[in-house]
Amino acid sequence: MSSQRVNARDFAASGQHDHIATLQSGLHFHGIYVLREKPEIATVGGEQCFSFWIADLTGRMRCTIPTYKLAWHGSPEFQSQRLLIEAYAEGEGAYLVGRVKRMDPVEMDW
């Protein structure tokens, strides 16, 4: 995954970030979120997926993306990174999960 550069001030002013604390089942969401831990492989509905936690200033949530949609080249020395994510939320309460449609690494210009 190659990263794109994003100006933090411009992105914040655009209103394109959906805060995790406001998400509910059935909502599509978009924003820049932090991935702090190395993704794991999980089986979701019989499909092999990457499973990982994303966070923003309002909270965190588990997300999944099918492995065939992403060429993840993890390294043993995992470092947290910012990701531009498009997804939809499903489940309820503590079981709310983001089903990721698209995810791209970003580098922020502060």
C-alpha positions in Angstrom: 0.0 0.0 0.0 1.5 3.3 -1.0 0.5 6.3 1.1 -1.0 9.7 0.1 -0.3 13.0 1.7 -3.2 14.8 3.4 -3.2 18.3 4.9 -4.7 17.9 8.4 -6.3 21.4 8.6 -7.9 21.1 5.1 -9.2 17.6 5.9 -10.7 18.7 9.3 -12.4 21.7 7.6 -13.9 19.5 4.9 -16.2 17.7 7.4 -15.3 14.3 5.8 -14.5 12.6 9.1 -17.2 10.5 10.9 -16.3 10.2 14.6 -16.4 6.6 16.0 -18.5 7.7 19.0 -21.3 8.7 16.6 -21.5 5.5 14.5 -24.5 3.3 14.5 -25.4 0.0 12.8 -26.2 0.6 9.1 -24.3 3.9 8.8 -21.6 4.3 6.1 -18.6 6.2 7.5 -15.4 7.8 6.2 -12.4 9.4 7.8 -8.8 9.2 8.8 -8.3 6.7 11.7 -5.3 5.4 13.6 -4.3 1.7 13.4 -2.2 1.0 16.5 -1.8 -2.7 16.4 -0.9 -5.2 13.7 -3.9 -6.7 12.0 -4.8 -10.4 12.6 -6.2 -12.9 10.2 -9.8 -14.0 11.1 -12.6 -15.8 9.4 -15.8 -13.8 9.0 -18.8 -15.4 7.4 -16.6 -18.1 5.9 -14.3 -15.4 4.3 -10.7 -14.8 5.3 -10.3 -11.2 6.6 -7.8 -8.9 8.2 -9.2 -7.9 11.6 -8.0 -4.8 13.4 -8.8 -1.9 15.7 -9.1 1.7 14.5 -9.3 4.8 16.7 -9.9 8.5 16.7 -10.2 11.0 19.5 -13.8 9.8 20.3 -13.2 6.0 20.6 -12.2 2.9 18.9 -13.8 0.0 17.0 -13.0 -3.3 15.4 -12.9 -3.5 11.6 -12.5 -6.2 9.0 -11.6 -6.2 5.4 -11.4 -9.3 3.2 -7.8 -10.3 2.5 -8.3 -10.4 -1.3 -9.1 -6.6 -1.2 -5.8 -5.6 0.3 -2.2 -6.4 -0.4 -1.0 -6.0 3.2 2.7 -6.3 3.7 3.1 -6.4 7.4 6.5 -6.4 9.0 7.6 -7.8 12.4 8.3 -4.3 13.5 4.8 -3.0 13.2 4.3 0.8 13.6 1.0 2.6 14.1 -0.3 4.4 11.0 -3.1 6.6 9.8 -5.6 5.2 7.3 -8.2 6.8 5.2 -11.1 4.4 5.5 -14.5 4.0 3.8 -16.7 1.5 5.5 -20.1 0.7 7.0 -21.0 -0.2 10.5 -23.0 -3.2 11.6 -23.8 -4.8 15.0 -24.9 -3.1 18.2 -23.1 -1.5 21.1 -19.8 -3.1 22.0 -20.3 -5.5 19.0 -20.3 -2.7 16.5 -17.9 -3.6 13.7 -16.7 -1.6 10.7 -16.8 -3.6 7.4 -14.2 -1.8 5.3 -14.8 -1.2 1.6 -11.6 0.8 1.0 -8.6 1.7 3.1 -5.4 3.6 2.1 -2.5 4.7 4.3 -2.0 8.5 4.6 0.7 10.8 5.8 -0.5 13.9 7.5 0.9 17.4 6.9 0.3 19.3 10.1 
